[in-house]
């Protein structure tokens, strides 16, 4: 049995709203702190105008998604990984364990 915390990862994109360079990460993080939600959030280096957030596995995305949609009504939130141990959010492909020769 693993002692690692596992995280579910979600990608947030928007056609109209500027997600990067607009304090979105900070606002989402502050909201999560106020709501006592364990959350990680970063800008994606893989895709333009995209942020990725992670919640401890099994937690609902509803309050976070609702908060982000209040900021940017056109956002799209997609699940991109489940049960990831020690995730790297900024570069999703780094989480693929088979890429390491260890």
Buried (B, 14 or more C-beta within 10 A) or exposed (E): EEEEEBBBBBBBBBEEBEBBEBEBBEBBBEBBEEEEBEBBBBBBBEEEBBBBBBBEBEBEBEBBBEBBBEBBEEBEBEEBBEEBEEBBBEEBEBBEEEEEEE
